[in-house]
């Protein structure tokens, strides 16, 4: 609950605002200001906002060094999407799931356990 961040697109709720806004207004959730900013590729990208809006209290981790072994990779998997219950609930792409499992197993088998991290 960081009210300095742009709000998500509203979908309704008792007040016409978001569910988080309603819960905060009802006093059911404490406001938790943002402390870590992890989305920018470099701390300099958040420096102005950190100074102007957060009083310099945000922790912005240093940018990871560029490497051909890390980063986001797009892998196109030509496989059908199935649904047992109909969209949008229950959508499954077994081909994509199998490709992810193969990739994870391959990376784990090749990785140095002390020098690797993987996010899915």
C-alpha positions as CSV (number, residue, x, y, z in Angstrom):
1,X,0.0,0.0,0.0
2,X,2.1,2.9,-1.2
3,X,-0.1,5.8,-2.0
4,X,2.7,7.6,-3.8
5,X,2.7,5.0,-6.6
6,X,0.3,5.3,-9.5
7,X,-2.9,3.4,-8.7
8,X,-4.0,0.3,-10.5
9,X,-6.8,0.6,-13.0
10,X,-10.0,0.6,-11.0
11,X,-12.5,-2.2,-11.5
12,X,-15.2,-1.3,-9.0
13,X,-15.6,-1.9,-5.3
14,X,-18.1,-0.4,-2.9
15,X,-16.8,3.1,-3.4
16,X,-15.9,2.8,-7.1
17,X,-12.2,2.7,-6.1
18,X,-9.9,-0.3,-5.8
19,X,-10.2,-3.1,-3.2
20,X,-6.9,-2.0,-1.5
21,X,-8.3,1.6,-1.2
22,X,-11.5,0.3,0.4
23,X,-9.5,-1.9,2.9
24,X,-7.2,1.1,3.8
25,X,-10.1,3.4,4.3
26,X,-11.8,0.9,6.6
27,X,-8.7,0.8,8.8
28,X,-8.2,-2.9,8.2
29,X,-4.8,-2.6,6.7
30,X,-1.9,-0.5,7.9
31,X,-0.3,1.7,5.2
32,X,3.1,0.3,4.3
33,X,5.2,2.8,2.4
34,X,7.5,1.6,-0.3
35,X,11.0,0.9,1.0
36,X,12.6,-1.0,-1.9
37,X,12.4,0.0,-5.5
38,X,13.4,-3.0,-7.6
39,X,11.9,-2.4,-11.1
40,X,14.3,0.1,-12.5
41,X,17.4,-1.1,-14.4
42,X,19.6,1.4,-12.6
43,X,19.2,3.5,-9.4
44,X,19.6,6.7,-11.3
45,X,16.2,6.0,-13.0
46,X,14.4,6.4,-9.6
47,X,16.7,9.0,-8.1
48,X,14.4,12.0,-8.9
49,X,11.3,10.4,-7.5
50,X,13.2,9.1,-4.5
51,X,14.3,12.6,-3.6
52,X,11.1,14.5,-4.5
53,X,8.5,12.1,-3.2
54,X,10.2,9.7,-0.8
55,X,12.7,12.0,1.0
56,X,15.6,9.8,-0.2
57,X,14.4,6.8,1.9
58,X,14.0,4.3,-1.0
59,X,16.6,1.6,-1.4
60,X,17.3,1.1,-5.1
61,X,19.6,-1.9,-5.6
62,X,22.6,-1.4,-7.9
63,X,22.1,-2.4,-11.5
64,X,23.2,-6.0,-12.3
65,X,26.1,-6.2,-14.6
66,X,25.3,-6.9,-18.2
67,X,25.9,-10.5,-19.2
68,X,24.9,-12.9,-22.0
69,X,24.1,-15.4,-19.3
70,X,21.4,-13.4,-17.6
71,X,18.4,-11.3,-18.3
72,X,14.9,-11.8,-19.8
73,X,14.6,-14.1,-22.7
74,X,11.6,-14.6,-25.0
75,X,11.0,-18.2,-26.0
76,X,8.1,-18.7,-28.4
77,X,6.3,-22.0,-27.9
78,X,3.8,-23.0,-30.5
79,X,1.2,-24.8,-28.4
80,X,-2.6,-24.5,-27.9
81,X,-4.2,-23.0,-24.9
82,X,-6.8,-25.3,-23.3
83,X,-9.6,-24.5,-20.8
84,X,-11.6,-27.0,-18.8
85,X,-13.9,-24.3,-17.3
86,X,-13.9,-21.7,-20.1
87,X,-12.0,-18.4,-20.3
88,X,-10.7,-16.6,-18.4
89,X,-10.6,-19.2,-15.6
90,X,-8.6,-22.4,-16.0
91,X,-6.5,-21.5,-19.0
92,X,-3.7,-23.9,-19.5
93,X,-0.9,-24.2,-22.0
94,X,0.7,-27.6,-21.5
95,X,3.3,-26.9,-24.2
96,X,4.5,-23.8,-22.5
97,X,4.6,-25.5,-19.1
98,X,6.7,-28.4,-20.5
99,X,9.1,-25.9,-22.1
100,X,9.5,-24.1,-18.8
101,X,10.2,-27.3,-16.9
102,X,12.8,-28.4,-19.5
103,X,14.5,-25.0,-19.4
104,X,14.6,-25.0,-15.5
105,X,15.9,-28.6,-15.3
106,X,18.6,-27.7,-17.9
107,X,19.7,-24.5,-16.1
108,X,19.7,-26.3,-12.7
109,X,21.9,-29.1,-14.0
110,X,24.4,-26.6,-15.6
111,X,24.4,-24.0,-12.8
112,X,26.9,-23.5,-10.0
113,X,24.6,-23.8,-7.0
114,X,26.4,-21.0,-5.1
115,X,26.4,-18.6,-8.0
116,X,23.0,-18.8,-9.6
117,X,19.4,-17.5,-9.2
118,X,16.4,-18.2,-11.4
119,X,13.1,-16.3,-11.4
120,X,10.1,-17.7,-13.2
